[in-house]
Amino acid sequence: MERIIKYIILATIILITSNIVANADTYTTQTYTYSPNMSTLVTPQNVAFASCTKQYAISQEKLYYLTVAAVNANRFTVVELQSKTGYVLFKAVNRDFLATVVKLGVNKSMLKITPTNNNYYFAPGIVSNMFKYIDLNLNEVVTSVKKI
């Protein structure tokens, strides 16, 4: 009796596994669109160079000021500012990044945020949060602060 039960259990296991193997091509994987959440923005990963650059339809000067404001708003540490050449060297998550503003036309400019050591394995939230801040404040008027 025990032998019969063992054979029945063995036969059902074989049938189930052979059915799964035979129908393996019918199981398809679903493709998901990438929507970054908080954990993916904070977790270090390889970031594509294309996601580190963005073009804006504003002047180079305004984009430079918005970049400096974005560094400050994200609470990154400014290491060096150079307004003439249009770059900001800042430190985020114990890594140095270079934000470069390039003039492309009369009212067109580009912002490029790259790590200084050319190692693109970092949290993508550093770059995306900078771009989000600039996008949100794109239409704000830049005013100069008077000295007291």
FENLINLIN-V395610 format. One record per residue. N is the residue number from 0. SS is DSSP state (H for helix, E for strand, - for the rest). PSI is psi in degrees with one decimal (none if undefined). NEAR is the number of other C-alpha atoms within 12 Angstrom. Layout:
# FENLINLIN-V395610
N & SS & PSI & NEAR
N & SS & PSI & NEAR
This chain:
# FENLINLIN-V395610
0 & - & -42.1 & 7
1 & H & -36.1 & 8
2 & H & -40.4 & 9
3 & H & -42.0 & 10
4 & H & -41.2 & 11
5 & H & -42.7 & 12
6 & H & -37.9 & 13
7 & H & -44.2 & 14
8 & H & -44.0 & 14
9 & H & -40.8 & 14
10 & H & -40.6 & 14
11 & H & -37.5 & 14
12 & H & -43.0 & 14
13 & H & -42.3 & 15
14 & H & -42.3 & 14
15 & H & -46.6 & 14
16 & H & -37.1 & 14
17 & H & -33.2 & 13
18 & H & -40.0 & 14
19 & H & -43.9 & 14
20 & H & -41.2 & 13
21 & H & -33.4 & 13
22 & - & 23.7 & 12
23 & H & -29.9 & 12
24 & H & -17.8 & 10
25 & H & -19.5 & 10
26 & - & 115.4 & 10
27 & - & 148.7 & 8
28 & - & 143.2 & 8
29 & - & 143.8 & 6
30 & - & 135.9 & 6
31 & - & 144.1 & 7
32 & - & 146.1 & 6
33 & - & 116.2 & 8
34 & - & 107.7 & 9
35 & - & 132.4 & 16
36 & - & -174.4 & 12
37 & H & -40.0 & 15
38 & H & -34.8 & 13
39 & H & -24.9 & 19
40 & H & -26.7 & 21
41 & H & -29.4 & 20
42 & - & 126.9 & 18
43 & E & 138.8 & 19
44 & E & 167.8 & 17
45 & E & 125.4 & 20
46 & - & 132.9 & 26
47 & - & 145.1 & 19
48 & H & -33.7 & 19
49 & H & -29.4 & 17
50 & H & -1.2 & 22
51 & H & 0.0 & 30
52 & E & 147.7 & 24
53 & E & 139.2 & 30
54 & E & 144.5 & 27
55 & E & 150.6 & 30
56 & - & 53.4 & 23
57 & - & 170.1 & 31
58 & - & 161.3 & 26
59 & H & -39.3 & 29
60 & H & -45.3 & 29
61 & H & -39.4 & 32
62 & H & -35.7 & 43
63 & H & -46.0 & 34
64 & H & -38.2 & 33
65 & H & -33.8 & 36
66 & H & -43.9 & 45
67 & H & -41.1 & 36
68 & H & -36.2 & 30
69 & H & -38.9 & 33
70 & H & -43.4 & 36
71 & H & -42.4 & 22
72 & H & -32.3 & 20
73 & - & 2.6 & 25
74 & - & 37.3 & 17
75 & - & 158.5 & 28
76 & E & 123.8 & 24
77 & E & 126.5 & 26
78 & E & -44.1 & 21
79 & E & 141.4 & 21
80 & E & 139.4 & 23
81 & E & 102.7 & 21
82 & - & -26.8 & 21
83 & - & -46.1 & 14
84 & - & -13.6 & 17
85 & - & 46.2 & 29
86 & E & 154.8 & 33
87 & E & 122.9 & 37
88 & E & 121.4 & 30
89 & E & 161.5 & 35
90 & E & 128.2 & 25
91 & E & 128.8 & 31
92 & - & 47.5 & 20
93 & - & 27.8 & 15
94 & E & 146.7 & 25
95 & E & 136.7 & 26
96 & E & 150.4 & 34
97 & E & 118.9 & 35
98 & E & 116.4 & 42
99 & E & 130.1 & 36
100 & E & 125.2 & 37
101 & E & 135.7 & 32
102 & E & 127.1 & 26
103 & - & -21.7 & 18
104 & - & -162.9 & 14
105 & - & -54.5 & 13
106 & - & 44.1 & 17
107 & - & 131.7 & 20
108 & E & 167.6 & 25
109 & E & 141.7 & 31
110 & E & 129.1 & 42
111 & E & 122.2 & 33
112 & E & 113.5 & 41
113 & E & 150.6 & 36
114 & E & 145.8 & 32
115 & - & -20.9 & 22
116 & - & 8.7 & 12
117 & - & 21.3 & 17
118 & - & 107.0 & 18
119 & - & 24.6 & 25
120 & E & 91.2 & 21
121 & E & 174.9 & 31
122 & E & 121.6 & 29
123 & - & -13.1 & 33
124 & H & -23.7 & 30
125 & H & -48.8 & 42
126 & H & -45.9 & 38
127 & H & -34.7 & 31
128 & H & -33.8 & 30
129 & H & -47.3 & 37
130 & H & -38.3 & 34
131 & H & -42.0 & 21
132 & H & -43.7 & 26
133 & H & -41.3 & 33
134 & H & -38.8 & 22
135 & H & -33.7 & 14
136 & - & 20.1 & 21
137 & - & -36.7 & 23
138 & - & 3.7 & 16
139 & - & 149.4 & 16
140 & - & 130.2 & 12
141 & - & 121.1 & 17
142 & - & 145.9 & 9
143 & - & 144.8 & 8
144 & - & 130.0 & 6
145 & - & 142.8 & 5
146 & - & 144.5 & 4
147 & - & none & 3
